[in-house]
Amino acid sequence: MLKNKIFVPLYRITNKMGRIVAIDYGQKRVGIAVTDTLQLIANGLTTVSTNDVISFLEEYTAKEPVDLFVVGLPKQMNNMPSESMKYIQPFVNRLKKKFPSIEVKYVDERFTSVLAHQAMLDGGLKKKDRQNKALVDQISATIMLQSYLESKRF
């Protein structure tokens, strides 16, 4: 009778994974995006000041399980790390020290700001809203996270 039925074990339905958190680190602001608990969809979460990012992540990880931090890797067109790396590397070191049980991976963040602006334009946002740099950072983190998820699937 069950020949044409798809059997999915109950633990596969109820077993939640931790989220993946993407971090678009900047000198003033940090865009943050997260996945759902099945790690399928990237959603923008917020933008916080650079000074507050570690405490924000402490509060977030206390409420939500996190499996992985994905941090934007700024590269130049010749594939060499950009000048911003001198700010990002110390942040990643602090992140690893503060959250030793959570893996940290870099993801190429080239063009994410351009894609974020294009997404805002395509979404019909008014010019004033498109100039909101905090929103751009959050969308950039979301694009970066979605890119990571897609690369993981193949």
Protein Blocks (a to p, Z undefined) as FASTA:
>chain_A
ZZmpccddfklmmmccdddddddddfkbccdddddfkomaccdfbdcdfklmmmmmmmmm
mmpccfbdcddddddfkopacfklmmmmmmmmmmmmmmmmbccddddfehklmmmmmmmm
mnopafklmmmmklmmmmmmmmmmmmmmmmmmZZ
